[in-house]
Amino acid sequence: MQVTRELFNDVMVPNYSPASFIPVRGQGSRVWDQQNNEYIDLAGGIAVNVLGHCHPELVKALQEQSEKLWHLSNVYTNEPALRLAKKLTDATFAEKAYFCNSGAEANEAALKLARRYALEHFGAEKDQIIAFNQGFHGRTFFTVTVGGQAAYSDGFGPKPAGVDHIDYNDLAALEALISDKTCAVMMEPLQGEGGIISPEAEFVKGVRALCDKHNALLIFDEVQSGVGRTGNLYAYMGLDVTPDILTTAKALGGGFPIGAMLTTTAIAASLKVGTHGSTYGGNPLACAVAEKAFDIVNSKEVLEGVKQKEQLFRQGLQAINAKYNVFSEVRGQGLLLGAALNADYQGRSRDFLVAANEEKLMCLVAGANVVRFAPSLVITDEEIQEGLARFERAVARVATAK
Ligand SMILES: *Cc1c(COP(=O)(O)O)cnc(C)c1O
């Protein structure tokens, strides 16, 4: 069968609009398409491929587990899931883990747990969920409603109720809205999809204090910011604030689908036998790969490398900006960086993405005004330099076409 990009339009639901080329293999931070063109990958599968493509240790973990056991259902537990849960809870504030297959599912579990916990401990009146404008928490109907972009949640009929939004970094707005009827506050400790927006230190501390005052649970959605992305194992570790529930996915499986919700024993107690579940959640194949990815990422070498590589990116992007004057700022943390377009290029992040593809570079956008980079955490310095050289040519294309 001949597989072409046109076939996508024939056989796929039109909710995506993929690039004109079809990647067929990858190694480290390089990817090749059907015509054997070589791309530098600074997108990392949208902050997923935390160890690049086909990392030999992940390939080995997958192959070994694939010859032992793939799936049993949660009628049985399995060794890789238990080992991964032990490692995640040892390395974080959490004492209990729940496994699922994606970020949205982890957040769905977190929100359901928060509602159940509030109901059991404080009664049915305590059901308000407060979240933030421009936040992103996934595409199930509950999580997309909690996300702060109405454009994503409108048009599907009546939404789950009891969800309110305020501006990120606006502590006064939270203070005005939160009450003893608030069940949970959900936030990203670094907004990803919303434009790479860092929280102010005082804001996060204030959110924690207000949650404590009103017995509301603080849920950190670390689906994008977690697993070494910011140079901390989880972003909360660099903020001096501990959430009650943390969700993690994307990078967790290094490219194999898995998500997890982490929490304390006391809160976890509200998800009693039969209250929630997932057929595939915690399957041995996903957990074996995630365990290996976690072991590699949770090392001084990789986490400190992220901070060094961040400097290379920042210097490179500043140098490009000095020549072409296209960015107002480079923001974010670790290897989750956003180059925000200045007033002359508002609304044009896609143009930079398309130009990058033409220069054989993969990168991302975060909204219409930010070009986003979320590469492998073990990308080599040489791959960064080559990627930035291609990005400079892409910027030149857009700037001279103006
Ligand atoms: C990507 C993302 C999600 C959704 O994850 P899926 O695996 O696509 O369901 C949720 N929250 C944040 C912060 C994300 O970046």
The ligand as a Tripos MOL2 file, in Angstrom:
@<TRIPOS>MOLECULE
LIG
   15    15     1     0     0
SMALL
NO_CHARGES

@<TRIPOS>ATOM
      1 C1         -0.5720   17.6900   27.2520 C.3       1 LIG1
      2 C2         -1.1860   18.1290   28.5340 C.ar      1 LIG1
      3 C3         -2.3240   17.4810   29.0650 C.ar      1 LIG1
      4 C4         -3.0680   16.4020   28.3030 C.3       1 LIG1
      5 O1         -2.3280   15.2530   28.1820 O.3       1 LIG1
      6 P1         -2.8520   14.1010   27.1460 P.3       1 LIG1
      7 O2         -1.8460   13.0070   27.3220 O.co2     1 LIG1
      8 O3         -2.8580   14.7170   25.7930 O.co2     1 LIG1
      9 O4         -4.2060   13.7150   27.5850 O.co2     1 LIG1
     10 C5         -2.7750   17.8830   30.3000 C.ar      1 LIG1
     11 N1         -2.1650   18.8640   30.9910 N.ar      1 LIG1
     12 C6         -1.0830   19.5100   30.5200 C.ar      1 LIG1
     13 C7         -0.4320   20.5680   31.3410 C.3       1 LIG1
     14 C8         -0.5630   19.1690   29.2690 C.ar      1 LIG1
     15 O5          0.5000   19.8310   28.7790 O.3       1 LIG1
@<TRIPOS>BOND
     1     1     2 1
     2     2     3 ar
     3     2    14 ar
     4     3     4 1
     5     3    10 ar
     6     4     5 1
     7     5     6 1
     8     6     7 2
     9     6     8 1
    10     6     9 1
    11    10    11 ar
    12    11    12 ar
    13    12    13 1
    14    12    14 ar
    15    14    15 1
@<TRIPOS>SUBSTRUCTURE
     1 LIG1         1 GROUP 0 **** ****
